Amino acid sequence: MAKRSEIRAILADAQNRIGPGHAFDAAMCVLESPRLVRQLIECLWDEDEGVAGRAADALETVVTESPRIVARWKDALLGRLVEAGPIKLRWHLGLVVTGMKLTRPECRRVYGVLQGWLDHKSSIVKTCAMQGIAELTRQDPSLKDEALDLLRALGRSGTPAMRARGRILIEQLEKGTDLTWVRAKLQARNATRLLNWPDKRSPVRCHG
């Protein structure tokens, strides 16, 4: 089990600000000991942008594997979403929040935030915002027509990554396909890592 300061120490160990560092290891510590989620969430406000971004990265894994662990922190996460500035924090936190159970008013609130991110200079922030907007239609179907119009416009004028993601999302929305496919893909990716964690490639351990 991680000690009180260990989650931040894990997240601070990285070669650069944008890199993933040991975000996955921090996520595994929380999945093994859910009470540590408070430490992880507190890191979203860390003055070190790299720590905050990797905290959001780790939290995305936690939400994908076990959303109930994060459920009680929804209000805090919604508030942080509105304030989020750093690129890595935005792209992960947007997918954290849209992976949680939201009310329709909350969906509208998040939709507005993500729509604003579509003017961001970062292509990956904009692409993840598109993904989040599409996912919100699962919980609030009244957003579907508006989301489709927006995705079609972005599919014509966005970056290559945005156009490619837009085509996939539009096809899925028009077919009425459940967009949890992207979450399933992440779960499949993590499954192999879960089987191998901890392993000799990672210097991070959560001790009992």
C-alpha positions in Angstrom: 0.0 0.0 0.0 1.3 3.5 -0.8 2.3 5.8 2.0 0.6 9.2 2.3 3.1 11.0 0.0 3.8 8.2 -2.3 1.2 8.9 -5.0 2.6 12.3 -5.7 6.1 10.9 -5.6 5.1 8.4 -8.2 3.6 11.0 -10.5 6.6 13.4 -10.1 9.0 10.7 -11.4 9.1 11.5 -15.1 11.6 12.6 -17.7 9.4 15.4 -19.1 6.2 17.4 -18.4 4.1 15.7 -21.1 5.4 12.2 -20.8 3.2 9.5 -19.0 5.9 8.7 -16.4 4.5 6.3 -13.9 0.9 7.3 -14.2 -0.2 3.7 -14.8 1.5 2.7 -11.6 -0.2 5.4 -9.6 -3.5 4.2 -11.1 -2.8 0.7 -10.0 -2.0 1.9 -6.4 -5.5 3.5 -6.3 -7.2 0.4 -7.8 -5.5 -1.8 -5.1 -6.3 0.7 -2.3 -9.3 2.9 -3.3 -8.9 5.2 -0.3 -5.8 6.6 -2.1 -8.0 8.2 -4.7 -8.1 11.4 -2.6 -4.3 11.7 -2.9 -4.6 11.2 -6.7 -7.4 13.7 -7.1 -5.5 16.3 -5.0 -2.7 16.1 -7.5 -4.9 17.5 -10.2 -4.3 20.9 -8.5 -0.6 20.4 -8.2 1.5 23.4 -9.0 3.7 21.1 -11.2 1.8 20.8 -14.5 3.5 17.5 -15.2 2.2 16.0 -11.9 -1.3 17.4 -12.6 -1.4 16.0 -16.1 -0.2 12.5 -15.0 -2.7 12.5 -12.2 -5.4 13.0 -14.8 -3.9 10.3 -16.9 -3.9 7.9 -14.0 -7.4 8.9 -13.1 -8.6 8.0 -16.6 -7.3 4.5 -16.1 -9.1 4.3 -12.7 -12.4 5.5 -14.2 -12.1 3.0 -17.0 -11.5 0.1 -14.7 -13.7 1.1 -11.7 -15.7 4.3 -12.0 -17.3 3.8 -8.6 -14.0 4.6 -6.9 -14.2 8.2 -8.3 -18.0 8.7 -8.1 -18.1 10.7 -4.9 -15.6 13.2 -6.3 -17.7 14.1 -9.3 -18.4 17.7 -8.2 -14.7 18.4 -7.6 -13.8 17.0 -11.0 -16.5 19.0 -12.7 -15.1 22.1 -11.1 -11.5 21.2 -12.1 -12.6 20.6 -15.7 -13.8 24.2 -16.0 -10.5 25.5 -14.6 -8.2 23.1 -16.4 -5.4 24.8 -18.4 -2.4 22.6 -19.2 -2.8 20.5 -22.3 -2.2 17.0 -20.8 -4.6 17.8 -17.9 -7.3 18.8 -20.4 -7.1 15.9 -22.7 -7.2 13.3 -19.9 -9.6 15.1 -17.6 -12.2 15.5 -20.3 -12.3 11.8 -20.8 -12.4 11.2 -17.1 -15.5 13.2 -16.6 -17.3 11.9 -19.7 -16.6 8.4 -18.4 -18.5 9.1 -15.2 -22.3 8.9 -14.7 -23.7 12.4 -15.2 -27.1 14.1 -15.0 -28.5 15.8 -18.0 -27.7 19.3 -16.6 -24.1 18.1 -15.9 -23.9 16.7 -19.5 -24.8 20.2 -20.8 -22.3 21.8 -18.6 -19.5 19.5 -19.7 -20.6 19.8 -23.3 -20.1 23.6 -23.1 -16.6 23.2 -21.6 -15.5 20.7 -24.3 -17.0 22.8 -27.1 -14.9 25.7 -25.9 -11.8 23.5 -26.1 -12.3 23.1 -29.8 -10.6 26.4 -30.3 -7.5 25.3 -28.4 -4.2 25.3 -30.3 -3.5 21.7 -29.5 -4.9 19.1 -31.9 -4.9 16.4 -29.3 -7.0 18.5 -26.9 -9.5 19.2 -29.7 -9.6 15.6 -30.8 -10.2 14.4 -27.2 -12.9 17.1 -26.8 -14.6 15.7 -29.9 -14.5 12.2 -28.3 -15.9 13.5 -25.1 -18.7 15.4 -26.8 -19.7 12.2 -28.7 -19.7 10.2 -25.5 -22.0 12.7 -23.7 -24.7 11.7 -26.2 -24.9 8.3 -24.5 -26.1 9.9 -21.3 -28.1 12.8 -22.9 -29.5 11.8 -26.3 -30.9 15.3 -26.7 -27.3 16.3 -27.5 -27.0 14.0 -30.4 -28.2 16.2 -33.3 -26.1 19.1 -32.1 -23.1 16.9 -31.6 -23.4 15.5 -35.1 -23.6 18.9 -36.7 -20.5 20.0 -34.8 -18.6 16.8 -35.7 -19.5 17.2 -39.3 -18.2 20.8 -39.4 -15.0 19.7 -37.7 -14.6 16.8 -40.1 -14.4 19.3 -42.9 -12.2 21.9 -41.4 -10.1 20.3 -38.6 -6.7 18.8 -38.5 -6.1 15.3 -40.1 -6.4 13.7 -36.6 -9.7 15.6 -36.0 -11.1 14.6 -39.4 -10.2 11.0 -38.9 -11.7 10.9 -35.4 -14.7 12.8 -36.7 -15.5 10.2 -39.4 -15.4 7.4 -36.8 -17.6 9.2 -34.3 -20.1 10.3 -36.9 -20.4 6.8 -38.2 -20.9 5.4 -34.7 -23.5 8.1 -33.8 -25.5 7.7 -37.0 -25.6 3.9 -36.5 -26.6 4.3 -32.9 -23.6 2.2 -31.9 -22.6 2.3 -28.2 -19.5 4.5 -27.9 -18.2 2.5 -25.1 -16.0 0.9 -27.8 -13.3 3.4 -27.0 -13.4 2.6 -23.3 -13.3 -1.2 -24.2 -10.2 -0.5 -26.3 -8.5 1.2 -23.4 -9.6 -1.6 -21.0 -8.1 -4.2 -23.5 -4.9 -2.2 -23.6 -4.7 -2.1 -19.8 -5.6 -5.8 -19.4 -2.1 -6.9 -20.6 -0.5 -4.4 -18.3 -2.6 -5.5 -15.4 -1.4 -9.0 -15.8 2.2 -7.9 -15.7 2.0 -5.4 -12.9 4.1 -5.1 -11.0 6.9 -6.3 -13.2 10.6 -5.8 -13.6 10.2 -3.0 -16.1 8.6 -0.7 -13.5 10.6 0.7 -10.5 7.4 1.7 -8.8 5.8 -0.4 -6.1 3.0 0.1 -3.7 4.0 -1.8 -0.5 1.6 -3.4 1.9 
